[in-house]
Amino acid sequence: MENTLTKIRSLDLPESFLTKLTSLLLKETFPKGHILIKEGRIEKAIYFLEEGIARAFVQKEEKEVTFWFGAEGEILLSLNSYFAHKPGYESIEMLEKSVVYKITHESLYDLYNNDIEFANWGRRLAEYEFLKADQRFIDHQFKTAATRYEEFITANPSLLQRIQLGHIASYLGISQVTLSRIRAERN
């Protein structure tokens, strides 16, 4: 649970609240390929990724478009379900055998409603997730695929060995052939 606790602590939750929060977390293990969150459903929980890799994707026509990767310490959630209580547009797949800690929205909202410190933590959590989503959007709109690839491997060097190139190409919005060319030009 150390990666999960590190992520939670990074959002400035006092130790006394950490104990209360972790008492509500349920540990679950999933195999590679498991769809944790399925598009079109209202999800009733969020997950803290302890071990493994996940990707978020949408189905577009006949192909999947990956728009996010998460590694140890990341939060896995459907933004639409969490914030609007509506069906999510994304699916989240486990790319490796993974261990997560789950908390239901109901339990989390109870904490928010009964303690201002938790409510403030929840606000910071939401701000953090929205800033990440906003940065991904800006990057895809204004940066070249080669620049996005460079930034991806600089920020996540260990992920290259753990994620299929097809998923990385999809994330960059390019074909695998174009990704191969970018990688060859880089070397």
C-alpha positions in Angstrom: 0.0 0.0 0.0 3.1 2.2 0.0 2.6 3.6 -3.5 -1.0 4.4 -2.6 -0.1 6.1 0.6 2.6 8.1 -1.1 0.0 9.4 -3.6 -2.5 10.2 -0.9 0.1 11.9 1.2 1.2 14.0 -1.8 -2.3 15.6 -1.6 -1.5 16.8 2.0 -3.8 14.5 4.0 -2.9 14.6 7.7 -1.8 11.3 9.2 -5.0 11.0 11.4 -7.2 11.3 8.3 -4.9 8.9 6.4 -5.8 6.2 9.0 -9.5 6.8 8.5 -9.3 6.8 4.7 -7.2 3.6 4.5 -9.6 1.8 6.8 -12.2 2.2 4.0 -10.0 0.9 1.2 -10.6 -2.6 -0.2 -7.6 -4.3 -1.8 -8.3 -6.1 -5.1 -6.1 -7.9 -7.6 -6.8 -8.1 -11.3 -5.1 -10.0 -14.2 -3.5 -8.4 -17.3 -6.3 -7.4 -19.7 -9.0 -6.9 -17.1 -11.3 -4.0 -17.9 -11.6 -2.2 -14.5 -13.8 0.6 -15.7 -16.1 0.1 -18.8 -17.4 2.9 -20.9 -21.1 3.6 -20.8 -21.5 2.7 -17.1 -21.8 4.8 -14.0 -18.9 3.8 -11.9 -19.4 3.8 -8.2 -15.8 3.7 -7.0 -12.3 5.1 -7.5 -9.1 3.1 -7.3 -5.6 3.8 -6.2 -3.1 1.7 -8.3 -0.6 0.0 -6.0 1.0 -2.3 -8.6 0.8 -2.5 -12.3 0.0 -0.4 -15.3 -3.3 0.8 -16.6 -4.5 2.6 -19.7 -7.6 4.6 -20.4 -9.1 4.4 -23.9 -12.2 5.1 -25.9 -13.6 3.0 -28.7 -13.7 5.1 -31.9 -15.2 3.3 -34.9 -13.2 0.1 -35.2 -10.2 1.0 -33.1 -9.3 1.9 -29.5 -7.8 5.3 -28.9 -5.5 5.4 -25.8 -5.4 8.8 -24.1 -3.8 8.0 -20.7 -1.5 5.7 -18.9 -1.2 5.2 -15.2 1.4 3.5 -13.2 1.9 2.7 -9.5 0.5 5.5 -7.3 -2.0 6.8 -9.8 -5.7 7.2 -9.3 -8.1 5.3 -11.6 -11.5 6.8 -12.1 -14.1 7.7 -14.6 -14.2 11.5 -14.5 -17.8 11.7 -15.8 -19.0 9.2 -13.2 -17.1 10.7 -10.3 -18.0 14.4 -10.9 -21.4 14.2 -12.8 -22.7 10.8 -11.8 -23.2 10.0 -15.4 -22.0 7.1 -17.6 -18.3 7.3 -18.4 -16.9 7.7 -21.9 -13.7 5.8 -21.2 -12.6 2.3 -20.3 -9.6 1.5 -18.2 -7.7 -1.7 -18.8 -5.0 -3.3 -16.7 -1.9 -3.8 -18.8 -0.2 -6.0 -16.2 -1.4 -8.0 -13.3 -2.4 -5.2 -10.9 -3.2 -4.5 -7.3 -5.6 -1.7 -6.6 -7.2 -0.2 -3.5 -10.9 0.6 -4.0 -13.1 3.1 -2.3 -16.7 3.6 -3.1 -18.0 7.1 -4.1 -20.5 6.7 -1.2 -17.8 6.2 1.4 -15.7 9.0 0.0 -18.7 11.4 -0.1 -19.5 10.5 3.5 -16.0 11.6 4.5 -16.3 14.8 2.5 -19.7 15.6 4.1 -18.6 14.9 7.6 -15.2 16.5 7.7 -14.0 19.8 6.2 -10.4 18.5 6.0 -11.5 15.6 3.9 -13.7 17.8 1.7 -10.7 20.1 1.1 -8.5 17.0 0.3 -11.2 15.9 -2.2 -11.2 19.3 -3.8 -7.4 19.1 -4.2 -7.7 15.6 -5.6 -10.3 16.8 -8.2 -8.1 19.8 -9.1 -5.1 17.5 -9.5 -7.0 15.2 -11.8 -8.4 18.1 -13.9 -5.0 19.7 -14.3 -3.6 16.4 -15.6 -6.5 16.0 -18.1 -6.1 19.7 -19.2 -2.4 19.2 -19.8 -3.0 16.0 -21.9 -5.5 18.0 -24.0 -3.1 20.9 -24.5 -0.2 18.6 -25.3 -2.3 16.8 -28.0 -3.5 20.0 -29.5 -0.3 21.9 -29.7 2.7 19.6 -29.6 4.0 17.3 -32.4 4.0 13.6 -32.0 7.8 13.6 -31.8 7.7 16.1 -29.0 5.0 14.2 -27.1 7.1 11.0 -27.5 10.2 12.7 -26.1 8.3 14.1 -23.2 6.6 10.7 -22.6 9.9 8.8 -22.4 11.6 11.5 -20.3 8.8 11.5 -17.8 8.1 7.7 -17.9 11.3 5.9 -19.0 10.3 2.6 -17.2 6.9 2.5 -18.9 8.5 1.9 -22.4 9.5 -1.6 -21.4 6.0 -2.3 -19.9 3.6 -0.9 -22.5 3.0 -2.3 -26.0 4.2 0.1 -28.8 0.7 -0.1 -30.3 -0.7 1.5 -27.2 2.0 4.2 -27.1 1.4 5.0 -30.8 -2.4 5.3 -30.1 -1.6 7.6 -27.1 0.5 9.8 -29.4 -2.2 9.8 -32.0 0.0 8.2 -34.7 0.4 4.8 -36.4 2.9 2.3 -35.2 4.9 2.9 -38.5 5.2 6.6 -37.6 6.2 5.7 -34.1 8.9 3.4 -35.4 10.2 6.2 -37.7 10.3 8.7 -34.7 12.2 6.1 -32.6 14.6 5.5 -35.4 15.3 9.2 -36.0 15.8 9.6 -32.3 18.6 7.0 -32.2 
